[in-house]
Amino acid sequence: MNIVIIGAGPAGVSAAETLRSLDLKVEITLISREPFPPYSPPLMAEYFLHGGDLIYWRGKDLPEKLGVNYLSPKTVKRIEPKAKEIHFADGDTISYDKLIIASGSTLYAPIKRKIKKVKSDDPTAGFHNFKSLSAALKIKDEIKAGKVKTAVIVGAGFIGTEIAIVLNEMGVKVTQVEMENRVMPRMLDEESAQLAKQFLEKLGIEIRLNTKGLEFFGEEFAEGLLLESGEKLYGDLMIAATGVRPNVDFLKDSGLEIEWGLLVNEFLQTNFPDVYAAGDCTEVPDRVTGERYVHAIYPNAVEQGQIAARNALGEQVVYEGAYNMNSLKHLGIPIMALGTVGGDETLTFYDGKEVLKKIYLTAGKITGVRLVGDIDNAGIYFSLMVQKKEVAEFKDLLLSPRFNMAFLHDRSVVAS
Ligand SMILES: Cc1cc2nc3c(=O)[nH]c(=O)nc-3n(C[C@H](O)[C@H](O)[C@H](O)COP(=O)(O)OP(=O)(O)OC[C@H]3O[C@@H](n4cnc5c(N)ncnc54)[C@H](O)[C@@H]3O)c2cc1C
């Protein structure tokens, strides 16, 4: 059997590893449009600052180790699921018995461009982003050439915040523009976001909330950003970090069902039985709320890659749903977000300085957690949340210093 995987990010790599671990004979082709060995996007900030090979987190020689046919750089232009064919931008065609689409997500920049000499149809041409290693290296080249003293970043989500911290550490004066009323608005509630903002400002990053960027302008490359207020911000480096969107444009005439991302059943199978999908390109239900959306985080991509691979080999493994969780690694304080914000009841602990903990309860169960400054019990809260355990009876102790795993064992909430 010949299995093809489109995309060599965490989802595609975990699919390839799973296939090989279960079947020594299956022919595997892994396709990447990036001109590098498979790499891990969460390690890009580390790579940016310190270099090294850690970014190739499964080893630079992963394709050889797995005995995988690695096509890179090679861009898939379209697929024909009825003919089981993949067509590349360079005119080549290959066929497959089973296909796993793991094409990930791309920068979503709903911001206009008035850059006179940019002719490309690529909506991200003319300014920088930090969504892929190719894009990140373009930023690094500018910095190495000594051209960058100032930067403007549109968007203060976690990717925008990560690049802001990295550039700041490299001596660049950063201004971050966010149209919402807080930083990392999809990850944090107002109070935890306020603490995070204070930390960012203490590092020297300027943050402008409730500020909407309308248009990048310039001659050959973006030189400035026009704000809704009419004000113009100038910088040596203009970066969009306005969110991500599933990479599914190349599939639009394929007959595959797509809404925001690819639609799949509980086996991560698309409407074509031999085509599976995994990772940021896919819409899946949330494990806690059941709501279906694209859960663009690393552990979800890896688990989905594993399950899609097993099912492509003929197993019938049900995907239980994605986790909503995220952490910020580079701020100097730990921040962890699990599940949703809001519920019937909010439990709060604040030490008046750097530690803020919030637990959201719905019908006596944990449905969300936000931790700033102390994430020691994150794993316990997380397992109570995903196992949907009743916590109403001891909710007053959840944020107490006495609360730990032994406490739960004593109460038989979890098995010893
Ligand atoms: C800077 C940054 C930091 C992050 N930090 C964290 C973190 O701390 N924790 C966390 O959980 N998540 C983090 N994430 C999110 C995490 O990286 C993603 O959820 C994860 O990479 C998704 O994996 P994926 O394989 O689905 O997609 P991707 O990593 O996007 O990989 C998909 C690959 O497919 C390729 N591809 C797409 N279309 C085609 C085509 N037509 N032909 C050929 N190849 C194609 C793409 O070029 C890409 O290399 C971060 C993301 C970024 C950008």
PDBQT file of the ligand as one rigid body, heavy atoms in Angstrom, charges set to zero:
ROOT
HETATM    1  C1  LIG A 501       5.494  30.688  16.227  1.00  0.00    +0.000 C 
HETATM    2  C2  LIG A 501       4.564  29.603  16.664  1.00  0.00    +0.000 A 
HETATM    3  C3  LIG A 501       4.605  29.150  17.981  1.00  0.00    +0.000 A 
HETATM    4  C4  LIG A 501       3.728  28.153  18.395  1.00  0.00    +0.000 A 
HETATM    5  N1  LIG A 501       3.786  27.735  19.705  1.00  0.00    +0.000 NA
HETATM    6  C5  LIG A 501       2.963  26.754  20.123  1.00  0.00    +0.000 A 
HETATM    7  C6  LIG A 501       3.035  26.259  21.450  1.00  0.00    +0.000 A 
HETATM    8  O1  LIG A 501       3.808  26.744  22.265  1.00  0.00    +0.000 OA
HETATM    9  N2  LIG A 501       2.208  25.243  21.827  1.00  0.00    +0.000 N 
HETATM   10  C7  LIG A 501       1.327  24.696  20.946  1.00  0.00    +0.000 A 
HETATM   11  O2  LIG A 501       0.610  23.776  21.330  1.00  0.00    +0.000 OA
HETATM   12  N3  LIG A 501       1.215  25.141  19.668  1.00  0.00    +0.000 NA
HETATM   13  C8  LIG A 501       2.021  26.154  19.238  1.00  0.00    +0.000 A 
HETATM   14  N4  LIG A 501       1.947  26.588  17.929  1.00  0.00    +0.000 N 
HETATM   15  C9  LIG A 501       0.938  25.987  17.048  1.00  0.00    +0.000 C 
HETATM   16  C10 LIG A 501       1.471  24.681  16.437  1.00  0.00    +0.000 C 
HETATM   17  O3  LIG A 501       2.719  24.921  15.888  1.00  0.00    +0.000 OA
HETATM   18  C11 LIG A 501       0.510  24.188  15.354  1.00  0.00    +0.000 C 
HETATM   19  O4  LIG A 501      -0.730  23.891  15.937  1.00  0.00    +0.000 OA
HETATM   20  C12 LIG A 501       1.091  22.936  14.674  1.00  0.00    +0.000 C 
HETATM   21  O5  LIG A 501       2.291  23.259  14.008  1.00  0.00    +0.000 OA
HETATM   22  C13 LIG A 501       0.099  22.361  13.683  1.00  0.00    +0.000 C 
HETATM   23  O6  LIG A 501       0.699  21.300  13.036  1.00  0.00    +0.000 OA
HETATM   24  P1  LIG A 501       0.219  20.863  11.575  1.00  0.00    +0.000 P 
HETATM   25  O7  LIG A 501       1.128  19.773  11.167  1.00  0.00    +0.000 OA
HETATM   26  O8  LIG A 501      -1.231  20.640  11.566  1.00  0.00    +0.000 OA
HETATM   27  O9  LIG A 501       0.450  22.159  10.659  1.00  0.00    +0.000 OA
HETATM   28  P2  LIG A 501       1.724  23.011  10.286  1.00  0.00    +0.000 P 
HETATM   29  O10 LIG A 501       2.707  23.033  11.393  1.00  0.00    +0.000 OA
HETATM   30  O11 LIG A 501       1.174  24.299   9.764  1.00  0.00    +0.000 OA
HETATM   31  O12 LIG A 501       2.391  22.180   9.077  1.00  0.00    +0.000 OA
HETATM   32  C14 LIG A 501       1.760  22.006   7.840  1.00  0.00    +0.000 C 
HETATM   33  C15 LIG A 501       2.810  21.962   6.756  1.00  0.00    +0.000 C 
HETATM   34  O13 LIG A 501       2.167  21.667   5.526  1.00  0.00    +0.000 OA
HETATM   35  C16 LIG A 501       2.767  22.430   4.500  1.00  0.00    +0.000 C 
HETATM   36  N5  LIG A 501       1.833  22.609   3.389  1.00  0.00    +0.000 N 
HETATM   37  C17 LIG A 501       0.663  23.304   3.408  1.00  0.00    +0.000 A 
HETATM   38  N6  LIG A 501       0.072  23.288   2.205  1.00  0.00    +0.000 NA
HETATM   39  C18 LIG A 501       0.883  22.571   1.406  1.00  0.00    +0.000 A 
HETATM   40  C19 LIG A 501       0.831  22.222   0.025  1.00  0.00    +0.000 A 
HETATM   41  N7  LIG A 501      -0.185  22.619  -0.766  1.00  0.00    +0.000 N 
HETATM   42  N8  LIG A 501       1.853  21.481  -0.500  1.00  0.00    +0.000 NA
HETATM   43  C20 LIG A 501       2.890  21.073   0.301  1.00  0.00    +0.000 A 
HETATM   44  N9  LIG A 501       2.996  21.396   1.614  1.00  0.00    +0.000 NA
HETATM   45  C21 LIG A 501       2.009  22.130   2.146  1.00  0.00    +0.000 A 
HETATM   46  C22 LIG A 501       3.066  23.755   5.195  1.00  0.00    +0.000 C 
HETATM   47  O14 LIG A 501       4.050  24.507   4.504  1.00  0.00    +0.000 OA
HETATM   48  C23 LIG A 501       3.517  23.294   6.575  1.00  0.00    +0.000 C 
HETATM   49  O15 LIG A 501       4.923  23.129   6.623  1.00  0.00    +0.000 OA
HETATM   50  C24 LIG A 501       2.809  27.595  17.470  1.00  0.00    +0.000 A 
HETATM   51  C25 LIG A 501       2.782  28.041  16.151  1.00  0.00    +0.000 A 
HETATM   52  C26 LIG A 501       3.659  29.018  15.732  1.00  0.00    +0.000 A 
HETATM   53  C27 LIG A 501       3.627  29.478  14.294  1.00  0.00    +0.000 C 
ENDROOT
TORSDOF 0
